[in-house]
């Protein structure tokens, strides 16, 4: 089969690499346009583009997915199947184009956690399990018929970052399994159940990242883990933004009000929730680099 791959971040690179290594013919790679980044505002290429260029794959970078020139270029590739991993929502003219359709890899066990940030929200909500799902695209986002899924446990040590990496690797294998099954006609399409108790995974905005210390210890702990390392939970310390990357729980009755902190000035800094403490282990104060708490305390007086 001829495959067009669509994706942008590192999460997608693993799947593209797995398909290439499995011997599938990748006739084109569609990814985001180069964007200015950093202080110098130099154009930055997506992780998928970098991989595609290194391996001599044809790259398309449309600004608009309905652009007639892009549609013509895509049609000219004559793909049998399109594979989408961490890309934009596709218009119908694009996802209906290949004879065998367009499949997507999603970082949750669908139908739970449809949306832009499934990995973050699974940890924030205290889930004990997550996974990846492959499905055929249709008009409503993340609602297509399921082909395969695979689960993995979420531990208390997991962050959004570690779960991302687990699902990235599991997903790459599942994409290869799915494409092989489609090639051989050996699969079933299972409609997603529609239920009122589905949990969603909407895009995360900055105000959501601020820690609410009036919540219970477990909720605060999950919130911080679910936003680490990106987009990162934060609070305020001496009127400066303090990003929080790694924490531990202390489930003891706090001696101070929620949001107040305690420190020995050397080895620990902990904030009170409504029923315990959250010990900060790795953090970043506004204007400073990311560092461990002991290093941070050596350079600041609280």
C-alpha positions as CSV (number, residue, x, y, z in Angstrom):
1,X,0.0,0.0,0.0
2,X,1.0,3.6,-0.6
3,X,0.7,5.7,2.6
4,X,0.6,9.4,3.2
5,X,1.5,10.2,6.8
6,X,0.3,13.3,8.6
7,X,1.7,14.5,11.9
8,X,3.8,17.2,13.6
9,X,5.4,16.5,17.0
10,X,7.8,13.9,18.4
11,X,4.8,11.7,19.4
12,X,4.1,11.3,15.6
13,X,7.8,10.6,14.7
14,X,7.8,7.2,16.4
15,X,4.8,6.0,14.3
16,X,6.3,7.3,11.1
17,X,9.6,5.6,11.9
18,X,7.8,2.4,12.8
19,X,5.9,2.4,9.5
20,X,9.1,3.1,7.5
21,X,11.0,0.3,9.3
22,X,8.1,-2.1,8.7
23,X,8.7,-1.6,5.0
24,X,5.6,0.4,4.0
25,X,5.8,2.8,1.1
26,X,5.5,6.3,2.5
27,X,4.7,8.4,-0.6
28,X,4.3,11.7,1.3
29,X,4.5,13.3,4.7
30,X,2.1,16.2,5.6
31,X,3.2,18.4,8.5
32,X,2.9,21.9,9.9
33,X,4.5,24.8,8.2
34,X,7.8,26.1,9.6
35,X,7.3,28.7,12.4
36,X,9.4,31.4,13.9
37,X,10.7,30.3,17.4
38,X,13.1,31.5,20.1
39,X,14.6,34.9,20.7
40,X,16.0,35.1,17.2
41,X,12.6,34.1,15.7
42,X,14.4,31.7,13.3
43,X,12.2,29.4,11.4
44,X,11.7,26.1,13.2
45,X,10.8,22.8,11.5
46,X,8.5,20.3,13.1
47,X,9.9,17.0,14.4
48,X,8.1,15.1,11.7
49,X,9.6,17.3,8.9
50,X,13.1,16.9,10.3
51,X,12.6,13.1,10.3
52,X,11.1,13.1,6.8
53,X,13.9,15.3,5.3
54,X,16.6,13.1,6.9
55,X,15.0,10.0,5.3
56,X,14.4,11.5,1.9
57,X,10.6,11.5,2.2
58,X,8.4,14.0,0.2
59,X,7.1,16.7,2.5
60,X,4.0,18.9,2.1
61,X,3.4,21.8,4.4
62,X,0.1,23.4,3.6
63,X,-1.1,26.5,5.4
64,X,-4.7,25.7,4.6
65,X,-5.8,22.1,4.2
66,X,-8.5,23.1,1.7
67,X,-6.0,24.9,-0.6
68,X,-6.6,23.7,-4.2
69,X,-2.9,23.4,-4.8
70,X,-2.4,21.2,-1.8
71,X,-5.4,19.0,-2.7
72,X,-4.0,18.5,-6.2
73,X,-0.6,17.6,-4.7
74,X,-2.2,15.1,-2.3
75,X,-4.3,13.5,-5.0
76,X,-1.2,13.1,-7.2
77,X,0.4,10.9,-4.6
78,X,-2.3,8.3,-5.1
79,X,-2.2,7.0,-1.5
80,X,-4.2,3.9,-0.6
81,X,-4.3,5.0,3.0
82,X,-3.6,8.1,5.1
83,X,-2.3,7.8,8.6
84,X,-2.8,10.7,11.0
85,X,-0.9,11.0,14.3
86,X,-1.1,14.3,16.3
87,X,-2.1,16.5,13.5
88,X,-4.8,19.0,12.7
89,X,-8.5,18.3,12.1
90,X,-8.9,17.3,8.5
91,X,-11.6,18.5,6.1
92,X,-13.8,15.9,4.5
93,X,-12.2,16.3,1.1
94,X,-8.9,15.2,2.6
95,X,-9.9,12.3,4.9
96,X,-12.2,10.8,2.3
97,X,-9.5,10.9,-0.4
98,X,-7.8,7.4,-0.2
99,X,-9.6,4.3,-1.2
100,X,-8.9,2.6,2.1
101,X,-9.7,5.7,4.1
102,X,-7.8,7.6,6.8
103,X,-6.9,6.3,10.2
104,X,-5.9,8.2,13.3
105,X,-3.9,7.2,16.4
106,X,-5.4,8.8,19.6
107,X,-3.7,8.9,23.0
108,X,-6.5,7.5,25.0
109,X,-8.8,4.5,25.3
110,X,-11.7,5.9,23.2
111,X,-14.4,6.8,23.6
112,X,-13.0,8.3,26.8
113,X,-10.9,11.5,26.6
114,X,-11.7,12.7,23.1
115,X,-10.0,16.0,22.5
116,X,-6.6,17.8,22.2
117,X,-5.1,16.8,25.6
118,X,-6.0,13.2,26.5
119,X,-2.7,12.4,28.2
120,X,-2.8,15.4,30.5
121,X,-6.4,15.0,31.5
122,X,-6.1,11.2,32.3
123,X,-3.5,12.0,34.9
124,X,-5.2,15.1,36.2
125,X,-8.4,13.0,36.7
126,X,-6.5,10.4,38.7
127,X,-7.0,7.6,36.2
128,X,-5.2,4.3,36.8
129,X,-5.1,3.3,33.2
130,X,-4.6,4.9,29.8
131,X,-3.8,3.7,26.3
132,X,-3.9,4.3,22.6
133,X,-6.6,3.7,20.0
134,X,-6.6,3.5,16.2
135,X,-9.8,4.4,14.4
136,X,-11.1,5.5,11.0
137,X,-11.7,9.2,10.7
138,X,-15.2,10.7,10.2
139,X,-16.6,14.1,10.5
140,X,-17.0,14.5,14.3
141,X,-13.6,14.6,16.0
142,X,-12.4,11.4,17.6
143,X,-15.7,9.5,17.1
144,X,-14.8,7.1,14.2
145,X,-15.1,3.4,14.4
146,X,-12.4,1.8,16.5
147,X,-10.0,-0.7,14.9
148,X,-7.6,-1.6,17.8
149,X,-6.7,-0.3,21.2
150,X,-4.0,-1.1,23.8
151,X,-3.9,-0.1,27.4
152,X,-1.1,0.7,29.9
153,X,-1.2,1.4,33.7
154,X,-0.7,4.9,35.1
155,X,1.4,4.9,38.2
156,X,1.7,7.6,40.9
157,X,5.2,8.3,39.6
158,X,3.9,9.0,36.1
159,X,3.7,12.6,34.7
160,X,2.2,13.7,31.4
161,X,5.8,13.5,30.1
162,X,6.4,9.8,31.1
163,X,2.9,8.7,30.0
164,X,3.4,10.5,26.7
165,X,6.6,8.5,26.0
166,X,4.9,5.2,27.0
167,X,1.9,5.9,24.7
168,X,4.2,7.1,21.9
169,X,6.0,3.8,21.8
170,X,2.9,1.6,22.3
171,X,1.1,3.7,19.6
172,X,3.9,3.2,17.1
173,X,3.5,-0.6,17.4
174,X,-0.3,-0.3,17.2
175,X,-0.1,1.8,14.0
176,X,2.0,-0.9,12.3
177,X,-0.4,-3.6,13.5
178,X,-3.4,-1.5,12.2
179,X,-1.9,-0.8,8.8
180,X,-1.0,-4.5,8.3
181,X,-4.5,-5.5,9.3
182,X,-6.0,-3.0,6.8
183,X,-3.6,-4.2,4.1
184,X,-4.7,-7.8,4.7
185,X,-8.4,-7.0,5.2
186,X,-8.2,-8.6,8.6
187,X,-9.9,-6.3,11.0
188,X,-13.3,-5.3,12.4
189,X,-14.7,-1.8,12.9
190,X,-16.3,-1.3,16.2
191,X,-18.6,1.8,16.6
192,X,-17.8,3.9,19.7
193,X,-20.5,3.8,22.3
194,X,-22.2,7.1,22.9
195,X,-22.6,7.7,26.7
196,X,-23.5,10.6,28.9
197,X,-20.6,9.9,31.3
198,X,-17.8,10.3,28.8
199,X,-14.8,12.3,30.1
200,X,-13.4,14.8,27.6
201,X,-9.9,16.1,27.0
202,X,-10.2,19.8,25.9
203,X,-7.2,22.0,25.0
204,X,-5.5,23.3,28.2
205,X,-5.2,27.1,28.6
206,X,-2.9,29.0,31.0
207,X,-5.5,29.8,33.7
208,X,-6.2,26.1,34.1
209,X,-2.6,25.5,35.0
210,X,-2.6,27.6,38.2
211,X,-2.6,25.4,41.3
212,X,-5.7,25.6,43.5
213,X,-4.3,24.9,47.0
214,X,-7.8,24.8,48.5
215,X,-8.3,21.4,46.9
216,X,-7.4,18.1,48.6
217,X,-3.8,16.8,48.4
218,X,-4.4,14.0,45.9
219,X,-6.3,16.4,43.5
220,X,-3.4,18.9,43.7
221,X,-0.8,16.2,43.2
222,X,-2.6,14.8,40.1
223,X,-3.0,18.3,38.7
224,X,0.7,19.1,38.9
225,X,1.7,15.7,37.5
226,X,-0.8,16.0,34.7
227,X,0.7,19.3,33.5
228,X,4.4,18.3,33.8
229,X,6.6,19.0,31.9
230,X,4.1,20.9,29.7
231,X,2.2,23.2,29.8
232,X,3.3,23.2,33.5
233,X,1.4,23.9,36.7
234,X,2.3,27.1,38.5
235,X,1.7,29.1,41.6
236,X,3.1,32.4,42.9
237,X,6.0,33.0,45.3
238,X,6.8,36.5,46.4
239,X,4.7,37.8,43.5
240,X,6.7,35.8,40.9
241,X,5.4,32.9,38.9
242,X,6.8,29.6,40.1
243,X,6.5,26.7,37.7
244,X,6.3,23.2,39.3
245,X,7.6,20.1,37.6
246,X,8.0,17.4,40.2
247,X,6.4,16.9,43.6
248,X,5.8,14.5,46.5
249,X,2.7,14.3,48.8
250,X,2.8,14.6,52.5
251,X,-0.6,13.4,53.8
252,X,-0.4,15.1,57.3
253,X,-2.6,17.8,58.7
254,X,-1.1,21.2,57.6
255,X,-0.1,23.7,60.2
256,X,-0.8,26.7,57.8
257,X,-3.6,27.8,55.6
258,X,-3.9,26.4,52.0
259,X,-1.5,28.1,49.7
260,X,1.0,29.0,52.5
261,X,4.4,27.5,52.4
262,X,6.9,26.1,54.8
263,X,10.7,25.7,54.3
264,X,13.9,25.1,56.3
265,X,15.6,27.3,53.7
266,X,18.0,24.5,52.7
267,X,16.4,21.2,51.8
268,X,12.6,21.5,51.5
269,X,9.8,23.8,50.3
270,X,6.3,22.6,50.7
271,X,2.9,24.2,50.2
272,X,-0.3,23.4,52.1
273,X,-3.4,22.0,50.5
274,X,-6.6,21.7,52.4
275,X,-5.6,18.4,54.0
276,X,-1.9,18.0,53.5
277,X,1.3,19.3,51.9
278,X,2.8,19.1,48.5
279,X,6.6,19.1,48.6
280,X,8.3,20.7,45.6
281,X,11.2,18.7,44.2
282,X,11.8,20.4,40.8
283,X,10.8,23.9,40.0
284,X,11.5,27.1,38.1
285,X,11.0,30.7,39.4
286,X,10.2,33.4,36.9
287,X,13.5,34.6,35.3
288,X,15.5,31.6,36.5
289,X,16.4,28.2,35.1
290,X,14.7,25.0,36.0
291,X,16.3,23.4,39.1
292,X,16.0,21.0,42.0
293,X,14.7,22.4,45.3
294,X,18.0,22.4,47.2
295,X,19.7,24.3,44.5
296,X,16.8,26.7,44.3
297,X,16.9,27.3,48.1
298,X,20.6,28.1,48.0
299,X,20.0,31.0,45.7
300,X,16.9,32.6,47.2
301,X,15.9,33.8,50.6
302,X,12.3,33.0,51.7
